[in-house]
């Protein structure tokens, strides 16, 4: 096999590998965007309202009106409503 032919085969192999890696990255991004879209499905409220609810939640937790698990669950719900 000639040196030029070997180099051409190596270039073609590298090109195929690069294309496969690019296709895999696109598939991963597409899967991630579907997951993000599902997470964004929570209804969003105006930011000042969400922040006020979050402050009220912190006050309730500090006053021992709610337990830690309820606090964390509600906090995650409120944070999901904020648009980043």
Long-range contacts (C-beta under 8 A, 24 or more apart in sequence): 39-80, 42-77, 42-80, 42-81, 43-81, 44-81, 44-82, 44-83, 45-81, 47-82, 47-83, 50-78, 50-81, 50-82, 51-82, 53-78, 54-78, 54-79
